[in-house]
Amino acid sequence: MEILKQINNEFKNVEQIRGKLFKTRLVQLHPNMEGFDSPPTYAVYKSSGGSPLGVVGGTKHCAYRPMDLEVMLDSIVSSIVSFGDGISLDNLSFEQYSGGSKVAFKIELPTIELKRSPMVGDILKRWIEFRTGFDGKTTSSVTETFKRVWCSNGCSSLVKGQNLAFKNTTNNHIKIYNLTEHIAKSLKESERFAINLDRLADIDITREMKDSFISKVTGYNVKEYKELTTRKQNILDRINRDIGIEMSNTGSNLFSLVNGITRYTTHEVSRGDETKLFYSSADTMNKKALNFAFSNLN
């Protein structure tokens, strides 16, 4: 009976998500006027109307095709059911960003404790995100995102090779139909990511290593601080402050250094706005920090 109740709750959640989805339509802009040839350009709208989600086309043959969110949801659900392994559809959610121009289906994974962290009970929350967008720029993708609970620092996985990502075109949409393999890869990569993040706590750093790290991540030479513009100096000051906060809690190591960057991007750059955190320069800076830090692991 408990199993039947769980199944019923899971599919009730799926139907609630289905009720939040929206259809889209393409509306051609600037149709040809006599004597003026115009390449096919379209605005992408929600079927209910409102402001455009994006503008696409502009070439002779517009291959853009907006993702059907119901098809995407059905594929995600069937793939999760096929995969099994304790992932519950109860933990599936749907988020809209920038008025719906970017969306994500998110499935929460079991949390992982960072055992090497000097902080007792340092927990990492994990999600697999199935993203798409209607702005003509955002690809459809599968990626992993993370959040350290105690400080609310967020980041996404830097492992690009394992992630599915494709442009929203007519010939590409077939790639959304079976996501089971990508779910398995994402789960494996998120576990590996957490292990590597935890290992960073074992690597002590010097002042020189910290300055070199910050210079690589920001592109600003810390040694030439006085010659930098006020804006760049302010950025370095905030980053050093956030790294100092992390070091006061978890020591002078690479773990603190990386989390100083994710603290800065989460709380200073994006101010908790997930659109800015995962779709902008904040995500790029996080990935640079993680790449530089993980390159020190054997």
C-alpha positions, 0 to 999 in steps of 0.5 A: 500500500505504501508503494502505491501511495508513493506512486500516486503522489509522484504522478500527482506531482507530475500532473501539477507540473504539467498544469504549469507548462505553456505552449509557444508559437512563432510569429513572423516579423517584418514580412516582405514589402514591395521592393524590400526582401526580408529574411524570415525573422520570428518572435517566439510568444507564449500561446497566451500572448504577452511579450515575446520570449525571444527573436529567432531567424534572420537567415534564408532558412530558419531551422529554429523550432521551440521545444514542446515542454509537454514532450520534454516532461514526458521524456523526463518522466519516462526516463526517470522511471526507467532509470529507477535507482531511488530517484523520486518524481516527488522531487521533480519541479519546473522553474521559469526564468526571465519571464519564461524565456528560459525554463528548467525541469529540476529533479532533486538527488540525495544530498551528500555530506562533505566529510573532509570539510572542517565544518561539521554537517557540511551538506551539498544539495544536488539537482539534475536540471533539464534546461531549454529556452525560447530566446533563440540562444539557450540550448536544450541541455542536461546538467548538474547543479549544486548548493552548499546548504550552510552558506547557500553557495551555488554552482553548476558542474564544470564537466561539459563532456558528459552533458547533453546540449543541443540547439533547438532546431527541427532535426535536433529534437529527437535527442530529447526522447531518451534521457536515461543514459544522460541521467545515469551519467549526470548522477555519476558525474555529480557524485564525482564532483562532490568527491573532488570538491571534498578533496580540496580541503586537504590542499593547503594554500599560501598567500602567493597561491591565493593571489595567483588563483584570483588573478586566473579566475578574474583576469586581473593581476593582483600584483598590479592592484594599484594600477587597476580601475576602481571597479576592478579594485572593488571586485578584488576587494569583495572576492578577498572578503568572501574568501576570508569569510570561508577561510575563517570557517574551513581553513586556508585550503583550496576548498575555502578558496573555491567557496570564496568564489562561489560565495562572491558569485552567488551573493554579490554577482547574482544576488541569489538570482538563479538566472544570473547564477547559471546563465551568465558570467557568474557561471563562467567564473565558477567554472574557472575556479573549479577547473583551476582548483581541480587541476591540483588534484592527482 
